[in-house]
Amino acid sequence: MNPGAAARREAGARYEDFACAELQRAGLVPIARNYSCRYGELDLVMRDAATLVFVEVRYRRSGGTSRYGDGAESVGAAKRARLQRAAAMFLAQHPAYADAACRFDVVAIAGDGADARVHWLRNAFETD
């Protein structure tokens, strides 16, 4: 693996840790992390009471928006479709959750360290 990819993977894990901790403080319970299948990856799968929550974690270095939009805006139609297919596969492989209500959240993190700002967008998009 090249050094740049390793650094990105390490940074991604750090921001997923941060997002997971924020969501746990809000009462969500972790179910799975970095669930991967042929359709893509789910960063976090959590439970919010009786609702199963598929969480996409997005990070932007600057505190403002970039030319690609903030973290939440960067989840375009193709990414949403991959997340939906990965979630369907997760549900197929975990029948205990098959009847649970589900939603897709985006946790956008901007900035670093103590200056980091978290924008949690609940029910960020509807399934097709």
Secondary structure, 3 states (H helix, E strand, C coil): CCHHHHHHHHHHHHHHHHHHHHHHHCCCEEEEEEEEECCEEEEEEEEECCEEEEEEEEEECCCCCECCECCCCCCCHHHHHHHHHHHHHHHHHCHHHCCCEEEEEEEEEECCHHHCEEEEEEEEECCC
